[in-house]
Amino acid sequence: MRLSHCVLILQLFVLSEPYKILVYSPSYAQSINNFIGNLADSLVEAGHHVTSVIPIINPSLRDGSHKSKKIYVNQTEEVKKITDGLLIDEIDLFDFNDFNPLTYIPFGSAFCRWFNAQCKGVLDEPGLVEKLKNEKYDVMLLETFDTCGIALSHLIKPKSLITTAGSIPLQMQGGEFGLDPALSYNPNAMISHLDIHSFSSRLWNIYAHFLFTFTWHTSRTEDFSLPKCSILFKNSQEIASHAAFSLINSEPLIDFAAPTLNRVICIGGIGAKEPKKLNKDLDSVLSLRNKTILISFGSIVVANKLPDRVKENFLKVISRFPEVTFIWKYEKPEDDFAKAAFNSTPNLQILSWTPQNDLLADERLTAFITHGGMASTQETALRGKPGLFIPFFFDQPRNSGMMEKNGLGKVFSKYDLLDEPKLYAAVKDLLENESYYQNAVRIAAMIRKKPFSARDQLVKSVEFAAQFGSFSSLRPKIFDMNWIELYNADIFVVLLSMITFLCFGLFKLSAICVRGRIVKVKDD
C-alpha cells in the first residue's frame, strides 16, 4: 500500500473519531427538557459521545434525552422547599398578568432563587466539577436561561462552548448572544401585536422589554448566595460571549425578522419527531366527521384547572358545531365536568393525553386550538395546520403573534374565553377562513424544502466547534464596549457641544452687528 493511501486512511479515521460533548440540562420545564434532550440525542445519533448533566430542580418532569449518558444532581433541600411553593401547575395562569410588576417581578425572582439554590448544589456536589474538568470535553452545550451552566463551563474549561435558547432569545439571552433587541419593530416575548407606526404600541413594547429584563436578568446574575463563584455570575455575559455558536429554537420562515449575527444558528423544529401511525381508537375518531379540531394547551396550562365558566363556554361552542369532532386534551377526564361534558356532547372526545405531533400530521385533522408554546407553534407550521392561538404567559404571546403575522390563524385573548360569543366567532372563523389553510400549506412546504435541516445545522455546527474551538472573528465587539461607546454618546455630546457653541457664537455675532447698526443709525 502506498504511503499516500495510508495517510488518507489515517485522516479519515481521525475525521470520523467521535467528539466528547457535555450537555448541561437543568430539569425545570418539560419543554426545555425536550428541546435540550433532542439536541443530545441528535448528537448521539451522529456518532458522538454525549454526557448530560441533569440537575433535578423539578422532580416531576421527564428526562428529555433517551440516548445520552446521564449524570444526575439530586434536588437539594433548599430547592425542595422553594419547589413546594413554586410549582407552576399550582399557579393560576388564567389570572396571571405578565404586565403587572407587583406579581411578575416576585414570580421571576422566586424562579431565579430556584435556579440559584440548585446551582449551589451542582457546584458543591462532591467531585463533580473536577470529574467534568478531567474529561476534557470538546464541546459544552447549554441553555442560558439558567446561568449555572455558564459558570460551570468556566470552571471545567471545555475546548469550546455552545449556547442555546429553548425559544426565541429572551432579552437577557439576546444580550449574552450579542443581539440587538430592535425595540421599535421586534416584539418582546410578552407582546403578540406590535404596530410599528403606533406610539403607544412601541411604548408598550419598551415597557415589556425593561420589565422582562429587570425581572429575569437582574435576578439571574446578582441574586446568588455563592461566595466562591459570585464573580462568575456577574460576568456570565462575558463568559457566554466567547461561545463558538448560539443555537436558537426559532424558525426564520415564521419568526419576526430581526437583527442577527453570523454565529447565531436557527434550529427551529428540531424537536418535531417523524409522525407515527395513530392507534385504532384515534384513527376511528378522526374518521367520525369531515372536520376535526384538536384542543391542547401544552404541559403547563392544565385544562381541568381553567375557570368553570371558561370550560362551560368551550362546551357551549363545541355543541354549536355538531358537524365537527373536537378532541380536547383534558388532564382529568374522570372529574365531574369531563364526565358530564362527554355524555352531553356527542362530538367531543376527552383525552388525558394526545400524541399531538402525530395528530397534526394527519390530513384529517382540520385545525388546532393551542396555547402558543414554541413547540406547538412550530409543529403547527411544520404540519401545515391553521390555529387559534390563546397565549397564557411568558413567550406564548410573541409565538402566537408570529403565527397570526404569517396568516396561519388568529391570536385570541385568554380573557375573552369568558365571552362565549367571541369564542364562537373565533372558532367559526378558524373553520371557514380558507386563507389560513392556504397559508399553512404554503409555509409547511417552504419548511420542508429548506436546503439544510435543523438537525444538519446542529450536528455540523457542533462538530465544527469541536474541531476548531471558539473563534474571535464571530464575536461582536459589542461585548468590549460600554454604553457610551456603543451608542456613540461621546460623539453626539461633542457634536451637540460644537453645534451649541456655533449657534451661541452666531447669536453673539448677530447681536454685535445689530448693536453696531443701531449705534450707527443714532449717530446719523
LUMGU-989451 format. One line per 8 residues: number of its first residue (from 0); their letters; for each residue z, y, x of C-alpha. Coordinates in Angstrom, 1 decimal. Last residue first. Example, Ala and Ser with C-alpha at 12.3 -4.5 7.8 and 13.67 -1.06 7.14 Angstrom:
BEGIN
1> sa> 7.1,-1.1,13.7 ~ 7.8,-4.5,12.3
END
This chain:
BEGIN
523> ddkvkvir> 11.7,109.7,-26.6 ~ 15.1,108.8,-25.0 ~ 16.1,107.1,-28.2 ~ 13.0,105.0,-28.3 ~ 13.5,104.0,-24.6 ~ 17.1,102.9,-25.3 ~ 16.0,100.8,-28.3 ~ 13.2,99.2,-26.1
515> grvciasl> 15.7,98.3,-23.4 ~ 18.1,96.8,-25.9 ~ 15.4,94.7,-27.3 ~ 14.3,93.5,-23.8 ~ 17.9,92.7,-22.9 ~ 18.4,90.8,-26.1 ~ 15.2,88.8,-25.5 ~ 16.3,87.9,-22.0
507> kflgfclf> 19.7,86.8,-23.4 ~ 18.1,84.7,-26.0 ~ 15.6,83.2,-23.6 ~ 18.5,82.3,-21.2 ~ 20.5,80.8,-24.1 ~ 17.5,78.7,-25.1 ~ 16.9,77.6,-21.5 ~ 20.6,76.7,-21.1
499> timsllvv> 20.6,74.8,-24.4 ~ 17.4,73.0,-23.4 ~ 18.8,72.2,-20.0 ~ 22.1,71.0,-21.5 ~ 20.2,68.8,-24.0 ~ 18.1,67.3,-21.2 ~ 21.2,66.6,-19.1 ~ 23.1,65.1,-22.1
491> fidanyle> 20.0,63.1,-23.1 ~ 19.7,61.7,-19.5 ~ 23.4,60.8,-19.4 ~ 23.2,59.1,-22.8 ~ 20.3,56.9,-21.7 ~ 21.3,54.3,-24.3 ~ 21.9,51.5,-21.9 ~ 23.1,53.8,-19.1
483> iwnmdfik> 25.8,55.4,-21.2 ~ 26.7,52.1,-22.8 ~ 27.4,50.4,-19.5 ~ 24.7,48.4,-17.8 ~ 24.8,45.1,-16.0 ~ 24.4,42.9,-19.1 ~ 21.4,45.0,-20.3 ~ 19.6,43.9,-17.1
475> prlssfsg> 18.1,41.0,-19.0 ~ 18.5,37.5,-17.5 ~ 15.1,35.7,-17.6 ~ 14.3,36.5,-13.9 ~ 17.8,35.6,-12.8 ~ 17.1,31.9,-13.0 ~ 19.6,29.3,-14.1 ~ 19.3,25.7,-12.8
467> fqaafevs> 15.9,24.4,-11.6 ~ 15.9,20.7,-12.6 ~ 18.5,20.7,-15.3 ~ 17.2,23.9,-16.8 ~ 13.7,22.5,-17.0 ~ 15.0,19.3,-18.5 ~ 17.0,21.2,-21.1 ~ 14.0,23.4,-22.0
459> kvlqdras> 11.7,20.4,-22.3 ~ 14.1,18.4,-24.5 ~ 14.8,21.3,-26.9 ~ 11.3,22.6,-27.3 ~ 10.0,19.1,-27.8 ~ 12.6,18.5,-30.5 ~ 11.7,21.8,-32.3 ~ 8.1,20.7,-32.4
451> fpkkrima> 5.4,22.4,-30.4 ~ 1.9,23.3,-31.7 ~ 3.2,24.2,-35.2 ~ 1.1,22.5,-37.8 ~ 4.1,21.0,-39.8 ~ 5.7,24.5,-40.1 ~ 2.4,26.0,-41.3 ~ 2.0,23.3,-43.9
443> airvanqy> 5.6,23.8,-45.2 ~ 4.9,27.6,-45.4 ~ 1.8,27.0,-47.5 ~ 3.4,24.5,-49.9 ~ 6.3,26.9,-50.5 ~ 4.1,29.9,-51.0 ~ 2.0,28.1,-53.7 ~ 5.2,26.8,-55.4
435> ysenelld> 6.9,30.2,-55.5 ~ 3.6,31.8,-56.7 ~ 3.6,29.5,-59.7 ~ 6.5,31.2,-61.3 ~ 7.4,29.0,-64.3 ~ 10.3,26.7,-63.1 ~ 12.1,29.3,-60.9 ~ 11.6,32.0,-63.6
427> kvaaylkp> 13.2,29.8,-66.2 ~ 16.1,29.1,-63.8 ~ 16.6,32.8,-63.2 ~ 16.3,33.7,-66.9 ~ 18.9,31.0,-67.8 ~ 21.3,32.3,-65.1 ~ 20.9,35.8,-66.4 ~ 21.6,34.7,-70.0
419> edlldyks> 24.7,32.7,-68.9 ~ 26.4,35.6,-67.1 ~ 29.4,34.3,-65.1 ~ 26.9,32.9,-62.6 ~ 26.0,36.6,-62.0 ~ 29.0,36.7,-59.6 ~ 27.2,34.3,-57.3 ~ 24.4,36.7,-57.0
411> fvkglgnk> 20.9,35.1,-57.3 ~ 18.4,35.4,-54.5 ~ 14.9,34.4,-55.6 ~ 12.2,31.8,-54.7 ~ 10.0,30.9,-51.8 ~ 8.2,34.3,-51.7 ~ 8.7,34.7,-48.0 ~ 11.2,37.6,-48.5
403> emmgsnrp> 13.0,35.4,-51.0 ~ 13.6,32.8,-48.4 ~ 14.7,35.4,-45.8 ~ 17.2,36.8,-48.3 ~ 18.8,33.4,-48.8 ~ 19.5,33.0,-45.1 ~ 20.8,36.5,-45.0 ~ 23.2,35.9,-47.9
395> qdfffpif> 24.2,32.5,-46.6 ~ 25.4,33.8,-43.2 ~ 29.1,34.1,-44.2 ~ 29.8,33.7,-47.9 ~ 28.7,32.4,-51.4 ~ 24.9,32.7,-51.4 ~ 23.0,31.6,-54.6 ~ 19.4,30.8,-53.7
387> lgpkgrla> 17.1,29.6,-56.5 ~ 14.5,27.5,-54.7 ~ 10.9,26.6,-54.1 ~ 10.0,23.3,-52.3 ~ 7.6,22.7,-49.5 ~ 9.6,20.1,-47.6 ~ 10.0,22.2,-44.4 ~ 11.0,25.3,-46.4
379> teqtsamg> 13.7,23.5,-48.4 ~ 14.9,21.7,-45.3 ~ 15.2,25.1,-43.5 ~ 17.1,26.7,-46.4 ~ 19.5,23.7,-46.7 ~ 20.2,23.6,-43.0 ~ 20.9,27.3,-42.9 ~ 23.1,27.4,-46.0
371> ghtifatl> 21.5,29.1,-49.0 ~ 24.0,28.0,-51.7 ~ 21.3,25.9,-53.4 ~ 19.3,25.4,-56.6 ~ 16.2,23.3,-55.6 ~ 12.8,22.9,-57.2 ~ 10.3,20.4,-58.5 ~ 11.4,17.0,-57.2
363> redalldn> 8.6,14.5,-57.9 ~ 6.9,15.2,-54.5 ~ 9.9,13.5,-52.8 ~ 10.8,15.3,-49.5 ~ 13.5,17.3,-51.2 ~ 15.1,14.2,-52.4 ~ 15.2,12.6,-49.0 ~ 16.6,15.7,-47.4
355> qptwsliq> 19.3,16.0,-50.0 ~ 20.5,12.4,-50.0 ~ 23.0,13.2,-52.8 ~ 26.8,12.8,-53.0 ~ 29.3,13.0,-55.9 ~ 26.5,12.5,-58.4 ~ 26.0,14.0,-61.9 ~ 22.7,13.4,-63.7
347> lnptsnfa> 21.9,15.8,-66.5 ~ 19.0,15.4,-69.0 ~ 21.2,13.7,-71.6 ~ 23.8,16.4,-71.7 ~ 26.8,15.6,-73.9 ~ 28.0,12.4,-72.2 ~ 27.4,13.7,-68.6 ~ 29.0,17.0,-69.4
339> akafddep> 32.1,15.4,-70.9 ~ 32.6,13.1,-67.9 ~ 32.0,15.9,-65.4 ~ 34.4,18.2,-67.2 ~ 37.1,15.6,-67.4 ~ 37.0,14.6,-63.7 ~ 35.4,11.4,-62.5 ~ 32.2,13.1,-61.2
331> keykwift> 34.4,14.8,-58.6 ~ 32.2,16.2,-55.8 ~ 29.4,17.4,-58.1 ~ 25.9,17.3,-56.7 ~ 23.9,18.0,-59.8 ~ 20.6,16.3,-60.5 ~ 18.9,18.1,-63.4 ~ 16.0,16.5,-65.3
323> vepfrsiv> 13.7,18.9,-67.1 ~ 12.2,18.6,-70.6 ~ 15.6,19.3,-72.2 ~ 15.7,22.8,-70.6 ~ 18.2,24.6,-72.7 ~ 20.8,21.9,-72.0 ~ 20.7,22.8,-68.3 ~ 21.5,26.4,-69.2
315> klfnekvr> 24.5,25.5,-71.3 ~ 25.8,23.2,-68.6 ~ 25.4,25.7,-65.8 ~ 27.3,28.2,-68.0 ~ 30.1,25.8,-68.5 ~ 30.4,25.3,-64.8 ~ 30.6,29.0,-64.2 ~ 33.1,29.5,-67.0
307> dplknavv> 35.3,26.8,-65.6 ~ 35.4,28.6,-62.2 ~ 34.0,26.5,-59.3 ~ 36.3,23.9,-57.9 ~ 34.2,21.0,-59.1 ~ 31.2,22.4,-57.2 ~ 32.8,22.4,-53.8 ~ 31.2,25.1,-51.6
299> isgfsili> 31.8,23.8,-48.1 ~ 29.6,20.7,-47.9 ~ 26.5,22.0,-49.5 ~ 26.0,23.8,-52.8 ~ 23.7,21.3,-54.5 ~ 21.6,21.5,-57.7 ~ 18.4,19.4,-57.6 ~ 15.7,20.2,-60.2
291> tknrlslv> 13.4,17.6,-61.7 ~ 10.2,18.1,-63.6 ~ 7.8,15.5,-65.3 ~ 10.7,13.6,-66.7 ~ 12.5,10.2,-66.2 ~ 10.7,9.3,-63.0 ~ 13.1,11.2,-60.7 ~ 16.0,9.3,-62.2
283> sdldknlk> 14.2,6.0,-61.6 ~ 13.8,6.7,-57.9 ~ 17.4,7.8,-57.7 ~ 18.7,4.5,-59.1 ~ 16.2,2.4,-57.1 ~ 17.2,3.9,-53.7 ~ 15.1,6.7,-52.3 ~ 12.8,5.9,-49.3
275> kpekagig> 13.9,7.8,-46.2 ~ 12.9,11.2,-45.0 ~ 12.5,11.8,-41.3 ~ 15.5,13.8,-40.3 ~ 15.9,17.6,-40.5 ~ 18.3,18.6,-37.8 ~ 15.7,20.1,-35.6 ~ 14.7,22.4,-38.4
267> gicivrnl> 15.0,25.6,-36.3 ~ 14.6,25.1,-32.6 ~ 13.9,28.7,-31.6 ~ 14.0,29.5,-27.9 ~ 15.7,32.6,-26.4 ~ 14.8,32.8,-22.7 ~ 11.8,35.0,-23.2 ~ 13.8,37.5,-25.2
259> tpaafdil> 14.0,38.6,-28.9 ~ 13.6,41.7,-31.1 ~ 13.5,40.9,-34.8 ~ 11.1,39.3,-37.4 ~ 13.1,38.1,-40.4 ~ 13.1,34.3,-40.5 ~ 10.5,32.1,-42.3 ~ 7.9,31.3,-39.7
251> pesnilsf> 10.4,32.1,-36.9 ~ 12.5,29.0,-37.8 ~ 16.1,29.6,-36.5 ~ 18.7,27.3,-35.1 ~ 18.9,29.1,-31.8 ~ 18.6,27.8,-28.3 ~ 19.7,30.2,-25.5 ~ 18.2,29.4,-22.1
243> aahsaieq> 19.3,29.4,-18.4 ~ 22.7,30.9,-19.2 ~ 23.8,33.6,-16.9 ~ 24.7,36.0,-19.8 ~ 27.3,33.4,-21.0 ~ 29.6,34.2,-18.1 ~ 29.3,38.0,-18.6 ~ 29.8,37.6,-22.4
235> snkflisc> 32.9,35.5,-21.9 ~ 34.4,38.1,-19.6 ~ 37.5,38.8,-21.8 ~ 37.6,35.0,-22.4 ~ 37.6,34.1,-18.8 ~ 40.3,36.7,-17.9 ~ 42.7,35.0,-20.3 ~ 42.5,31.8,-18.4
227> kplsfdet> 45.9,31.3,-16.8 ~ 47.6,33.4,-19.4 ~ 46.2,31.5,-22.4 ~ 47.6,33.2,-25.5 ~ 44.1,34.4,-26.6 ~ 43.4,37.1,-29.2 ~ 41.0,39.1,-27.0 ~ 37.6,37.4,-26.9
219> rsthwtft> 37.3,35.6,-30.2 ~ 39.4,38.1,-32.2 ~ 37.4,41.1,-31.0 ~ 34.0,39.4,-31.6 ~ 34.9,38.0,-35.0 ~ 36.4,40.6,-37.3 ~ 35.2,43.7,-35.3 ~ 31.7,42.4,-35.1
211> flfhayin> 31.5,41.4,-38.7 ~ 32.9,44.7,-39.9 ~ 30.6,46.6,-37.5 ~ 27.5,44.8,-38.7 ~ 28.4,45.0,-42.4 ~ 28.9,48.8,-42.1 ~ 25.5,49.1,-40.3 ~ 23.8,47.1,-43.1
203> wlrssfsh> 25.5,49.2,-45.8 ~ 24.2,52.4,-44.0 ~ 20.7,50.9,-43.9 ~ 20.8,50.2,-47.7 ~ 22.3,53.6,-48.4 ~ 19.6,55.5,-46.5 ~ 16.8,53.5,-48.1 ~ 13.4,53.1,-46.4
195> idlhsima> 14.3,49.9,-44.6 ~ 15.4,48.3,-47.8 ~ 17.7,45.5,-46.6 ~ 18.3,42.6,-49.1 ~ 20.4,39.5,-48.3 ~ 23.1,41.1,-46.2 ~ 26.1,39.2,-44.8 ~ 24.3,37.9,-41.8
187> npnyslap> 23.2,41.4,-41.0 ~ 19.6,42.3,-41.9 ~ 17.2,43.4,-39.2 ~ 15.4,46.7,-40.1 ~ 17.5,49.7,-39.0 ~ 20.2,47.5,-37.4 ~ 18.0,46.2,-34.6 ~ 20.7,43.9,-33.3
179> dlgfeggq> 19.2,43.9,-29.8 ~ 19.6,40.5,-28.2 ~ 21.2,39.9,-24.8 ~ 22.3,36.3,-25.6 ~ 26.0,37.2,-25.4 ~ 25.3,40.3,-27.6 ~ 23.4,38.1,-30.1 ~ 26.4,35.7,-30.1
171> mqlpisga> 28.7,38.6,-31.1 ~ 26.5,39.7,-33.9 ~ 25.5,36.3,-35.2 ~ 22.6,34.5,-33.7 ~ 20.7,32.8,-36.6 ~ 22.4,29.6,-37.3 ~ 24.0,26.9,-35.1 ~ 23.7,29.2,-32.1
163> ttilskpk> 23.2,27.7,-28.7 ~ 24.0,28.4,-25.0 ~ 22.5,26.5,-22.1 ~ 24.3,26.4,-18.8 ~ 23.1,25.2,-15.4 ~ 24.3,23.3,-12.4 ~ 27.6,22.7,-14.2 ~ 30.6,24.7,-12.9
155> ilhslaig> 33.7,22.9,-14.3 ~ 35.8,26.1,-14.8 ~ 33.1,28.5,-15.8 ~ 31.7,25.9,-18.3 ~ 35.2,25.5,-19.8 ~ 35.4,29.3,-20.4 ~ 32.1,29.3,-22.2 ~ 33.1,26.2,-24.2
147> ctdftell> 36.2,28.0,-25.4 ~ 34.1,30.8,-26.8 ~ 33.9,29.2,-30.3 ~ 30.8,30.8,-31.9 ~ 29.0,30.0,-28.6 ~ 27.6,26.6,-29.3 ~ 27.5,24.6,-26.0 ~ 25.2,22.8,-23.6
139> mvdykenk> 26.2,22.0,-20.1 ~ 23.4,20.9,-17.8 ~ 23.1,19.1,-14.5 ~ 26.7,17.8,-14.8 ~ 28.7,17.4,-11.6 ~ 31.0,14.6,-12.9 ~ 33.8,15.9,-10.7 ~ 34.1,19.0,-12.8
131> lkevlgpe> 34.4,17.0,-16.0 ~ 37.3,15.0,-14.5 ~ 39.0,18.0,-13.1 ~ 38.9,19.8,-16.5 ~ 40.1,16.7,-18.4 ~ 43.0,15.6,-16.0 ~ 45.7,16.2,-18.5 ~ 44.5,18.2,-21.5
123> dlvgkcqa> 45.8,21.7,-20.9 ~ 42.3,23.3,-21.1 ~ 41.5,21.4,-24.3 ~ 44.8,22.0,-25.9 ~ 44.7,25.7,-25.2 ~ 41.2,25.7,-26.7 ~ 42.8,24.2,-29.9 ~ 45.0,27.2,-30.3
115> nfwrcfas> 42.2,29.6,-29.6 ~ 39.9,28.1,-32.2 ~ 42.5,28.3,-34.9 ~ 43.5,31.7,-33.8 ~ 39.9,32.6,-34.3 ~ 39.9,31.3,-37.8 ~ 43.0,33.3,-38.6 ~ 41.4,36.5,-37.3
107> gfpiytlp> 38.3,35.9,-39.4 ~ 40.3,35.4,-42.6 ~ 42.6,38.4,-41.7 ~ 39.4,40.6,-41.2 ~ 37.7,39.4,-44.4 ~ 40.5,39.9,-46.9 ~ 41.5,43.5,-46.3 ~ 38.1,44.2,-44.9
99> nfdnfdfl> 36.4,43.7,-48.3 ~ 32.7,43.1,-47.6 ~ 32.8,39.4,-47.3 ~ 34.3,39.1,-50.8 ~ 35.9,35.7,-51.7 ~ 36.1,35.3,-55.5 ~ 33.7,32.3,-55.5 ~ 34.8,31.0,-52.2
91> diedillg> 38.3,30.3,-53.5 ~ 39.8,28.9,-50.3 ~ 41.2,25.3,-50.3 ~ 37.9,23.9,-49.1 ~ 38.2,26.3,-46.1 ~ 41.2,24.5,-44.7 ~ 43.3,27.5,-43.4 ~ 46.9,26.8,-44.2
83> dtikkvee> 47.1,23.2,-43.2 ~ 44.7,23.9,-40.3 ~ 47.0,26.5,-38.8 ~ 49.9,24.0,-38.7 ~ 47.6,21.3,-37.3 ~ 46.3,23.7,-34.6 ~ 49.8,24.3,-33.4 ~ 50.5,20.6,-33.3
75> tqnvyikk> 47.4,19.9,-31.2 ~ 44.3,18.2,-32.6 ~ 43.2,15.5,-30.3 ~ 40.6,16.1,-27.5 ~ 37.9,13.5,-27.9 ~ 35.5,12.4,-25.2 ~ 32.3,10.9,-26.6 ~ 29.2,9.1,-25.1
67> skhsgdrl> 26.2,10.1,-27.1 ~ 24.4,8.1,-29.8 ~ 25.9,8.9,-33.1 ~ 26.4,12.7,-32.8 ~ 27.5,14.9,-35.7 ~ 31.0,13.4,-35.9 ~ 32.5,13.6,-39.4 ~ 35.0,16.2,-40.6
59> spniipiv> 38.5,15.6,-42.0 ~ 40.1,16.1,-38.5 ~ 39.4,19.9,-38.5 ~ 40.0,21.2,-34.9 ~ 39.3,17.9,-33.1 ~ 38.0,18.9,-29.7 ~ 34.8,17.0,-29.1 ~ 33.4,16.7,-25.6
51> stvhhgae> 30.0,15.0,-25.9 ~ 28.5,13.2,-23.0 ~ 24.8,12.7,-22.6 ~ 23.0,10.5,-20.1 ~ 19.3,11.3,-20.6 ~ 16.5,9.1,-21.9 ~ 14.8,11.4,-24.5 ~ 16.6,9.5,-27.2
43> vlsdalng> 19.9,10.6,-25.6 ~ 18.6,14.2,-25.6 ~ 17.8,14.0,-29.3 ~ 21.2,12.6,-30.0 ~ 23.0,15.5,-28.3 ~ 20.9,18.1,-30.1 ~ 21.4,16.3,-33.4 ~ 25.2,16.3,-32.8
35> ifnnisqa> 25.1,20.0,-32.1 ~ 23.5,20.7,-35.5 ~ 25.5,18.1,-37.5 ~ 28.8,19.2,-36.1 ~ 27.8,22.8,-36.8 ~ 27.1,22.0,-40.4 ~ 30.3,20.0,-40.7 ~ 32.5,22.9,-39.5
27> yspsyvli> 35.5,22.8,-37.1 ~ 34.7,19.9,-34.8 ~ 34.3,21.5,-31.3 ~ 31.1,20.3,-29.7 ~ 30.7,20.8,-26.0 ~ 27.7,18.9,-24.8 ~ 27.6,17.7,-21.2 ~ 24.2,16.5,-19.8
19> kypeslvf> 23.6,14.2,-16.8 ~ 19.9,14.0,-16.2 ~ 17.8,10.8,-16.4 ~ 15.6,10.0,-13.4 ~ 12.0,10.1,-14.6 ~ 11.0,12.8,-12.1 ~ 12.6,11.0,-9.2 ~ 10.8,7.7,-10.1
11> lqlilvch> 7.5,9.6,-10.4 ~ 8.1,11.2,-7.0 ~ 8.8,7.8,-5.4 ~ 5.7,6.3,-7.0 ~ 3.6,9.2,-5.6 ~ 5.2,8.9,-2.1 ~ 4.5,5.2,-2.0 ~ 0.9,5.8,-3.1
3> slrm> 0.5,8.4,-0.3 ~ 1.8,5.9,2.2 ~ -0.9,3.4,1.4 ~ 0.0,0.0,0.0
END
